[in-house]
Structure formats: structure tokens, C-alpha cells
Amino acid sequence: MARKKHAKTPEQRLREALVPREEQPYAVPDNWCWVRLGACINKSTDKQTVCTSDDCYIGLENMESGKGVISYGDASALKSEKAVFHPGQVLYGRLRPYLDKHDVAEVEGVCSTDILVYDVNPCSDARYIDYLMSTRRFVRHASSCAKGVNLPRVSPADVERFPIPLPPLAEQKRIVERVEGLFVKLDKAEFELQQAIEGSVGLRDSILYDAFNTASEEDWNIVAVSQIVDSLKYGTSEKSSYEYEGMAVLRIPNIGDEGIDFADMKHLSHRDVKKDDLLHENDILMIRSNGSRDLVGRCGIVPRLADKYTYASFLIRIRPSDDVYPAYLWRFLQSPQAREQLFNRAKSSSGIHNINSKEIGQIRMPLPPLDTQKTIVKRLGASLAREGAVVQIMRETLKCIQNIRAEVLAKALQGKLGTNNEGDSHAREELLSMFEAIING
């Protein structure tokens, strides 16, 4: 006869929740303790099959990395079963956990099943848990546990076994209040910097517009791009990976406004690439397909290369002929005049924006003599370099603000914000009382 299982005592539950000393990442104040995240949250299993336009919907597309919920969708067109959430519950995006998508729900509604819905136990504050999920340590943990090549997901079990520093509940609330107060100031500085950067983008467009508007007024030929290029060729659709060691592949993230970034490279599984698929100095790489309309048409010019490179399928290689100075063509393709023509020809389907080689070839542009092209490029380079230097400083400052946020959270979770009160009850005692209340009903 099978032995009857006995319910665990509060003390047993507490021992299971606590993190052994040898696994604790760092020291915390005496009235804190290290516990598994699962001791503070419970995964909700509430589901809803039929949804209407009255239901508020949150998908991963409605959450921004590091920012939480930024919008709500319409649930009326949803077919499959969805998770139900209520105000105060923690929402965590388990798909591609490196994207750091989570928030505390402010309304009730339904969400994608790739968003885990958690109730927060009485010993914990939901906003404190949300801040914990923003830490680099948690993001690294979730990302390292994710399974799946194309759609990596982290399991609830792996989320819940993460070790967290747990202060008394009163201290959690003080930490949240202090962190939010500091973040409000950082938010203001970040917003002002973003506004300044956006303004500089407008100035950059104005510089480019004036240069080519003046060119259009001269008695120069107006030509189609197809007349001054040797080829317009799509990139490889072969799989590339950080783990492979074959031919390096340039992708969408490598294409910047002022050139090509070789820092973040994936590779093919082999180096045997057709000669016509290799990149040459002065080739122009343009983004031809993307979910963001603003990214379609972004292009970079290939510098002198010390190694061999190929390029991915969402890019198109434009190889200038001898009739045009390559940098002149590149700068024109960045101009508002070229981008207006490009957007007028681009197609959109299911949220993806596309431009094909034929449509790029139809873009029309002024073509002065080669010496004049070089002079225009030189003047543009000087003007854009001055503006670019200012923008670079602002972008580096933005990164500093992001680092300050991370440092504030790190100090907060070490008990170093000056808010801890040793007179509070011990977090371990609060946990034990919670387990006793659960068992006693």
C-alpha cells in the first residue's frame, strides 16, 4: 500500500526557499535573506479562449525592452487561448529573454502565452520583483536558460529558481520609492538627450537635402540609379551564427548611417563563397526589408577590407560603375530626395516593408562631372562630421545613463541606498509567517 504523502511544514518550505550560503552571489544586510524567486511569486494558470474588443490585449509587440508595456492591442481577432492578467500581477516575456520585457499590470486583460503571468506573494512587492527582473544578473540567467534556436524561450521553472536578495516588505517598498525617484531624474535627462538627437537627425537631413537640391538646379544629367551601377544583388539566405567560424556575414545590425560596423559579426559554417557574393571596397549595402519603415533604405559604404566578407539576404549590394564616384552615390541614397522616392516605391505586407532591386534602380538623381561629385562629397563629409561628433557624444551620454540605472539597481539590491532599517522584522520571519498562513488556511 502506497504511503500517504504528508504536507510540508512551514519550516520545510522555508528551508526549500532559502538559497544555500555557497550559492549566494554577495552579502546583504542582516535582516535580509537570499531566496528563490519562486518563493515570492506564483504562476497564474487563468486562461481565456473567447476574446472580444472589450478585452485589453498585451502581446510582446506591446512591450518595449527595459520599458515595460507601452501600448495595448485589440483582442477581438485572437483565435487561440490567451492568458488572463489582473492589476498588480507581474507580466514577464519569456520569448527571447535577452529583450528584457516585463512590467506590473495596471489594468486587467489577456496576453500572449509567451508572457508569464505571476501573482506576488504577501511577503513581496510587485514593483520590487519587476526591478529585480531588470537587473543584468537576471537577464543573463534567463538568457542562458532559454531553449530553442530561432525562438528561444525560458521556462517558468528556470525563472523561479533564480536566487534573489529579499529585504523585509517595508524595506522593499522604500527601495522602490527611492529607485523610482532617482529614475524620474534619469528619465528626464534621457528624454532631453533623445530630443536633441532627433533634432540633429533633422539637421543632418537638411544638410543632405541642400547639397543635392543645389545639384539638381545645375545643368547636369538626371539619371536613374540603374544607369550608373554594375549590379544590384541580394545577399545570401544561408544560416549564419556566432558559433560558426566560416565566412563573416554583414547583416542589418551592421548597417549604420555613417558606415558599417564590424563589431557584431556572425559567420557561415564554411568559407567557400562564390566570388560574385563577396564584398568589394566601395560596394554600397542597403537594407531592403524590415519591420521598421525607417530602416528600409538605410545604407552603408564598404571600406577597404582586410578580410573577405559576404552579406545577408535582407541586404542588397549596389556596386557603382565607373561613371559615378561611389561616395557620391552613397550620400545621395541617404538624402531626403532619394528616401522619398524609395518610400513611394516600397511595398508593405503584414507589417514588413520591402524595396526590390528594380525599384531601387528607378530612383533618379543628378549626376555632375566626377570632380564635382568629389567636391560635393568632401563638403558633405566635413559638415556631417561636425554634426556626427556632437551626436556621438550624446549617444555615449545615453549609454552612461543606462549604466547609471544598472548601478542604482545594483546598489539598491545590495542594501546600499541608505534606506534599510534594522528595526524591521527579518525577511526570513516574514516568509515563515506567510508559509504558516498558507498551511493554516
C-alpha positions as CSV (number, residue, x, y, z in Angstrom):
1,M,0.0,0.0,0.0
2,A,1.4,3.4,-1.0
3,R,2.5,5.6,1.8
4,K,0.4,8.7,2.3
5,K,2.1,11.9,1.5
6,H,2.4,14.5,4.3
7,A,2.0,18.2,3.7
8,K,5.3,20.1,4.1
9,T,5.6,22.1,7.3
10,P,6.2,25.9,7.2
11,E,9.8,25.2,8.3
12,Q,10.4,22.7,5.4
13,R,9.0,25.2,2.9
14,L,11.3,27.9,4.3
15,R,14.4,25.7,4.0
16,E,13.5,24.9,0.4
17,A,13.0,28.6,-0.4
18,L,16.3,29.8,1.1
19,V,19.4,29.8,-1.0
20,P,22.4,28.0,0.5
21,R,25.2,30.3,1.5
22,E,27.7,28.9,-1.1
23,E,25.2,29.9,-3.8
24,Q,24.6,33.5,-2.6
25,P,26.2,36.0,-5.1
26,Y,27.0,38.6,-2.5
27,A,26.4,39.7,1.1
28,V,23.2,41.5,2.1
29,P,22.1,43.3,5.3
30,D,21.5,41.1,8.4
31,N,17.7,41.4,8.2
32,W,17.6,40.3,4.5
33,C,17.8,36.8,3.2
34,W,18.5,35.0,-0.1
35,V,15.6,33.1,-1.6
36,R,14.5,31.5,-4.8
37,L,12.3,33.9,-6.8
38,G,9.6,31.2,-6.8
39,A,9.1,31.8,-3.1
40,C,7.8,35.2,-3.9
41,I,5.7,34.6,-6.9
42,N,3.1,32.1,-8.1
43,K,2.4,31.5,-11.8
44,S,-1.2,32.1,-12.7
45,T,-2.9,29.5,-14.8
46,D,-6.0,31.5,-15.7
47,K,-6.8,31.3,-19.4
48,Q,-9.5,32.7,-21.7
49,T,-10.5,31.2,-25.1
50,V,-13.0,33.7,-26.5
51,C,-11.9,37.3,-26.6
52,T,-13.8,40.5,-27.7
53,S,-12.9,44.1,-28.5
54,D,-13.7,44.9,-24.9
55,D,-10.7,42.8,-23.7
56,C,-7.4,44.7,-23.3
57,Y,-4.6,42.7,-25.0
58,I,-0.9,42.7,-24.4
59,G,1.5,40.9,-26.8
60,L,5.3,41.1,-26.8
61,E,5.0,43.7,-29.5
62,N,3.2,45.9,-26.9
63,M,6.2,45.8,-24.6
64,E,9.4,47.7,-25.1
65,S,12.8,46.3,-23.9
66,G,13.6,47.7,-20.5
67,K,10.5,49.9,-20.5
68,G,7.5,47.5,-20.0
69,V,4.0,47.9,-21.5
70,I,3.9,50.8,-24.0
71,S,0.6,50.1,-25.8
72,Y,-2.4,47.7,-25.9
73,G,-3.8,45.7,-28.7
74,D,-7.3,44.6,-29.9
75,A,-8.2,41.1,-28.6
76,S,-11.2,40.6,-30.9
77,A,-9.2,38.9,-33.7
78,L,-7.4,36.5,-31.4
79,K,-8.1,32.8,-32.1
80,S,-6.1,30.8,-29.7
81,E,-6.3,30.6,-25.9
82,K,-4.8,33.5,-24.0
83,A,-3.5,34.1,-20.5
84,V,-5.6,36.3,-18.2
85,F,-4.0,39.0,-16.1
86,H,-5.2,41.5,-13.4
87,P,-3.8,44.7,-11.9
88,G,-0.8,44.1,-9.7
89,Q,0.3,40.9,-11.3
90,V,3.8,40.7,-12.8
91,L,4.0,40.1,-16.6
92,Y,7.2,38.5,-17.9
93,G,8.1,37.9,-21.6
94,R,9.7,34.5,-21.8
95,L,10.4,34.6,-25.5
96,R,13.9,35.9,-26.3
97,P,14.5,36.8,-22.6
98,Y,17.5,38.9,-23.6
99,L,15.0,41.5,-24.7
100,D,14.1,42.3,-21.1
101,K,10.4,42.7,-21.5
102,H,8.3,42.7,-18.2
103,D,6.1,45.0,-16.2
104,V,3.5,45.2,-13.4
105,A,0.0,45.1,-14.9
106,E,-2.1,48.3,-14.4
107,V,-5.3,47.0,-15.9
108,E,-7.0,43.7,-16.5
109,G,-7.0,41.9,-19.8
110,V,-5.5,39.0,-21.8
111,C,-2.0,38.4,-23.0
112,S,0.1,36.2,-25.3
113,T,1.0,32.8,-23.8
114,D,4.6,33.9,-24.3
115,I,4.0,36.3,-21.4
116,L,4.1,34.6,-18.0
117,V,1.6,36.0,-15.5
118,Y,2.6,35.9,-11.8
119,D,0.8,36.6,-8.6
120,V,3.1,38.2,-6.0
121,N,3.0,36.6,-2.5
122,P,2.3,38.8,0.6
123,C,5.9,38.9,1.6
124,S,6.9,40.7,-1.6
125,D,6.2,43.9,-3.5
126,A,5.3,43.6,-7.2
127,R,7.4,46.6,-8.2
128,Y,10.4,45.3,-6.3
129,I,10.1,42.0,-8.3
130,D,9.8,43.9,-11.5
131,Y,13.0,45.8,-10.8
132,L,14.8,42.5,-10.0
133,M,13.9,41.3,-13.5
134,S,15.6,44.4,-14.9
135,T,19.0,43.5,-13.4
136,R,21.8,42.3,-15.7
137,R,22.2,39.3,-13.5
138,F,18.6,38.1,-14.0
139,V,18.7,38.9,-17.8
140,R,21.9,36.8,-18.1
141,H,20.4,34.0,-16.1
142,A,17.1,33.9,-18.2
143,S,19.0,34.1,-21.5
144,S,21.4,31.3,-20.5
145,C,18.5,29.1,-19.7
146,A,16.5,29.7,-22.8
147,K,15.9,26.8,-25.1
148,G,15.3,26.9,-28.9
149,V,17.4,28.2,-31.7
150,N,15.1,30.5,-33.6
151,L,12.6,31.2,-30.8
152,P,14.4,30.8,-27.5
153,R,12.1,30.6,-24.5
154,V,12.9,30.4,-20.8
155,S,10.8,28.0,-18.7
156,P,8.8,29.1,-15.7
157,A,10.9,26.7,-13.6
158,D,14.2,28.4,-14.6
159,V,12.7,31.8,-13.9
160,E,11.5,30.7,-10.5
161,R,14.8,29.1,-9.3
162,F,16.7,32.4,-9.7
163,P,18.3,33.5,-6.4
164,I,17.2,37.0,-5.2
165,P,18.0,39.2,-2.2
166,L,14.8,39.6,-0.2
167,P,14.5,42.5,2.2
168,P,11.6,42.9,4.7
169,L,8.5,44.1,2.9
170,A,8.7,47.6,4.3
171,E,12.3,47.9,3.0
172,Q,11.2,46.7,-0.4
173,K,8.7,49.5,-0.6
174,R,11.3,52.0,0.5
175,I,13.8,50.7,-2.1
176,V,11.1,51.0,-4.9
177,E,10.3,54.6,-3.8
178,R,14.0,55.6,-3.8
179,V,14.7,54.0,-7.1
180,E,11.7,55.5,-8.8
181,G,12.7,58.9,-7.5
182,L,16.2,58.6,-9.0
183,F,14.9,57.1,-12.2
184,V,12.5,60.0,-12.7
185,K,15.6,62.3,-12.9
186,L,17.3,59.9,-15.3
187,D,14.2,59.7,-17.4
188,K,14.2,63.5,-17.8
189,A,17.8,63.6,-18.8
190,E,17.3,60.7,-21.2
191,F,14.3,62.3,-22.8
192,E,16.1,65.6,-23.4
193,L,19.0,63.8,-25.0
194,Q,16.7,61.8,-27.2
195,Q,15.0,65.0,-28.3
196,A,18.4,66.6,-29.1
197,I,19.5,63.5,-31.1
198,E,16.3,63.5,-33.1
199,G,16.8,67.2,-33.8
200,S,20.3,66.5,-35.0
201,V,18.9,63.9,-37.4
202,G,16.7,66.6,-38.9
203,L,19.7,68.8,-39.3
204,R,21.6,66.0,-41.0
205,D,18.7,65.5,-43.4
206,S,18.7,69.3,-44.1
207,I,22.5,69.3,-44.9
208,L,22.0,66.4,-47.4
209,Y,18.8,67.9,-48.9
210,D,20.5,71.3,-49.5
211,A,23.5,69.6,-51.2
212,F,21.5,67.6,-53.7
213,N,18.8,70.3,-54.2
214,T,21.5,72.6,-55.3
215,A,22.9,69.9,-57.6
216,S,19.5,69.4,-59.2
217,E,19.4,73.0,-60.2
218,E,22.6,72.8,-62.2
219,D,22.7,71.9,-65.9
220,W,23.6,68.3,-65.1
221,N,22.2,65.0,-66.3
222,I,19.4,63.4,-64.3
223,V,19.9,59.6,-64.4
224,A,18.4,56.5,-62.9
225,V,20.4,54.6,-60.4
226,S,20.3,51.5,-62.7
227,Q,22.3,53.6,-65.3
228,I,25.3,54.1,-63.0
229,V,25.7,50.7,-61.3
230,D,27.2,47.5,-62.4
231,S,24.9,45.3,-60.3
232,L,22.1,45.2,-57.7
233,K,22.3,41.9,-56.0
234,Y,20.6,40.3,-53.0
235,G,22.6,38.6,-50.2
236,T,22.8,35.0,-49.1
237,S,19.9,33.3,-47.3
238,E,22.3,30.8,-45.7
239,K,22.1,30.5,-41.9
240,S,24.8,32.4,-40.0
241,S,25.7,32.1,-36.4
242,Y,28.0,33.4,-33.7
243,E,29.2,29.8,-33.2
244,Y,30.3,29.2,-36.8
245,E,33.8,30.1,-37.9
246,G,33.4,30.3,-41.7
247,M,32.8,33.4,-43.9
248,A,31.9,36.6,-42.0
249,V,28.4,37.9,-42.9
250,L,27.2,41.5,-42.7
251,R,23.6,41.9,-41.5
252,I,21.1,44.6,-40.8
253,P,22.6,45.5,-37.4
254,N,25.9,46.2,-39.1
255,I,24.5,49.0,-41.3
256,G,24.8,52.4,-39.7
257,D,24.1,55.9,-41.0
258,E,27.8,56.8,-41.2
259,G,29.3,53.5,-42.3
260,I,29.5,49.8,-41.5
261,D,30.1,48.4,-38.0
262,F,32.2,45.2,-38.0
263,A,31.9,44.7,-34.2
264,D,28.9,42.4,-34.1
265,M,29.6,39.6,-36.6
266,K,28.0,36.3,-37.4
267,H,29.6,33.7,-39.7
268,L,28.6,31.0,-42.1
269,S,29.5,27.4,-41.5
270,H,32.1,27.5,-44.3
271,R,34.3,29.9,-46.3
272,D,33.6,28.5,-49.7
273,V,31.6,31.5,-51.1
274,K,31.1,32.3,-54.8
275,K,33.3,35.2,-56.0
276,D,30.3,37.2,-57.0
277,D,28.9,37.0,-53.4
278,L,32.0,38.7,-51.9
279,L,32.0,42.3,-51.0
280,H,34.5,44.8,-52.5
281,E,35.6,48.2,-51.3
282,N,33.1,50.9,-52.3
283,D,30.2,48.5,-52.6
284,I,27.0,50.0,-51.0
285,L,24.9,47.8,-48.8
286,M,21.2,48.8,-48.4
287,I,18.6,47.4,-46.1
288,R,15.8,46.2,-48.4
289,S,13.4,44.6,-46.0
290,N,12.5,45.3,-42.4
291,G,9.6,45.7,-39.9
292,S,10.7,49.3,-39.4
293,R,9.9,51.6,-42.3
294,D,12.6,54.0,-41.3
295,L,15.3,51.3,-41.6
296,V,14.4,50.3,-45.1
297,G,16.8,52.1,-47.5
298,R,19.4,52.7,-44.8
299,C,22.8,52.1,-46.5
300,G,26.5,52.0,-45.7
301,I,29.5,52.0,-48.0
302,V,32.1,49.2,-47.7
303,P,35.6,50.4,-46.6
304,R,38.9,48.8,-47.6
305,L,38.7,45.2,-46.3
306,A,41.5,43.2,-44.7
307,D,39.5,40.0,-45.0
308,K,36.7,38.5,-47.1
309,Y,33.0,39.2,-46.3
310,T,29.6,38.3,-47.7
311,Y,26.2,39.8,-46.8
312,A,22.8,38.5,-45.7
313,S,19.5,38.3,-47.7
314,F,17.8,41.3,-46.2
315,L,20.5,43.5,-47.7
316,I,21.1,44.4,-51.3
317,R,24.5,45.1,-52.7
318,I,24.8,48.1,-55.0
319,R,28.1,48.1,-57.0
320,P,28.7,51.5,-58.6
321,S,30.1,51.7,-62.1
322,D,33.0,53.9,-63.2
323,D,30.5,56.7,-64.2
324,V,29.9,57.7,-60.6
325,Y,32.0,58.4,-57.5
326,P,30.9,55.7,-55.1
327,A,30.7,58.0,-52.0
328,Y,28.5,60.5,-54.1
329,L,26.0,57.7,-54.9
330,W,26.1,56.6,-51.2
331,R,25.4,60.1,-49.9
332,F,22.6,60.7,-52.4
333,L,20.9,57.5,-51.4
334,Q,20.9,58.8,-47.8
335,S,19.3,62.1,-48.8
336,P,15.6,63.0,-48.3
337,Q,15.2,63.2,-52.1
338,A,16.3,59.6,-52.5
339,R,14.4,58.3,-49.5
340,E,11.1,60.0,-50.6
341,Q,11.4,58.2,-54.0
342,L,12.3,54.9,-52.2
343,F,9.3,55.1,-49.8
344,N,6.9,55.9,-52.7
345,R,8.1,52.7,-54.4
346,A,8.4,50.4,-51.3
347,K,5.7,47.8,-50.6
348,S,4.3,46.8,-47.3
349,S,2.9,43.4,-46.3
350,S,2.0,42.0,-42.9
351,G,3.9,44.8,-41.2
352,I,7.1,44.2,-43.3
353,H,8.4,46.9,-45.6
354,N,10.3,46.0,-48.7
355,I,12.1,47.6,-51.6
356,N,13.4,45.5,-54.5
357,S,16.3,45.9,-57.0
358,K,14.1,47.2,-59.8
359,E,12.6,49.9,-57.6
360,I,16.0,51.0,-56.3
361,G,17.2,51.1,-59.9
362,Q,14.4,53.5,-60.8
363,I,15.5,56.2,-58.3
364,R,16.6,59.3,-60.2
365,M,19.4,61.6,-59.2
366,P,21.6,64.5,-60.5
367,L,24.9,63.4,-61.9
368,P,27.6,66.1,-62.2
369,P,31.1,65.5,-63.5
370,L,33.3,63.3,-61.4
371,D,35.4,66.1,-60.0
372,T,32.2,68.0,-58.9
373,Q,30.9,64.8,-57.3
374,K,34.1,64.5,-55.2
375,T,33.9,68.2,-54.2
376,I,30.3,67.7,-53.0
377,V,31.2,64.6,-51.0
378,K,34.2,66.4,-49.4
379,R,32.0,69.3,-48.3
380,L,29.3,67.0,-47.1
381,G,31.8,64.9,-45.1
382,A,33.1,68.0,-43.3
383,S,29.6,69.2,-42.4
384,L,28.3,65.8,-41.4
385,A,31.4,65.0,-39.4
386,R,30.9,68.1,-37.2
387,E,27.3,67.2,-36.6
388,G,28.1,63.5,-36.1
389,A,30.7,64.3,-33.4
390,V,28.0,66.0,-31.4
391,V,25.6,63.2,-31.8
392,Q,28.2,60.6,-30.8
393,I,28.8,62.5,-27.6
394,M,25.1,62.5,-26.9
395,R,24.8,58.8,-27.6
396,E,27.7,58.0,-25.3
397,T,26.0,60.0,-22.6
398,L,22.8,58.0,-23.2
399,K,24.8,54.8,-22.6
400,C,26.2,56.4,-19.4
401,I,22.6,57.0,-18.2
402,Q,21.8,53.3,-18.9
403,N,24.8,52.3,-16.9
404,I,23.8,54.6,-14.0
405,R,20.4,52.9,-14.0
406,A,22.1,49.5,-13.7
407,E,24.4,50.7,-10.9
408,V,21.4,52.2,-9.0
409,L,19.6,48.9,-9.1
410,A,22.8,47.0,-8.1
411,K,23.3,49.2,-5.1
412,A,19.6,49.0,-4.2
413,L,19.7,45.2,-4.2
414,Q,22.8,45.2,-2.0
415,G,21.1,47.4,0.6
416,K,23.4,50.4,-0.1
417,L,20.8,53.1,-0.9
418,G,20.6,54.1,2.8
419,T,17.0,53.0,3.2
420,N,17.5,49.9,5.3
421,N,16.0,49.9,8.8
422,E,17.4,47.3,11.2
423,G,14.3,47.7,13.3
424,D,12.2,46.0,10.6
425,S,11.2,42.3,11.1
426,H,13.5,39.8,9.4
427,A,12.6,38.8,5.9
428,R,13.0,35.2,6.9
429,E,10.4,35.6,9.6
430,E,8.0,37.2,7.2
431,L,8.5,34.2,4.8
432,L,7.9,31.8,7.7
433,S,4.7,33.6,8.7
434,M,3.5,33.5,5.1
435,F,4.0,29.7,4.9
436,E,2.2,29.2,8.2
437,A,-0.7,31.3,7.0
438,I,-0.9,29.3,3.8
439,I,-0.9,26.0,5.6
440,N,-3.4,27.2,8.2
441,G,-5.7,28.4,5.5
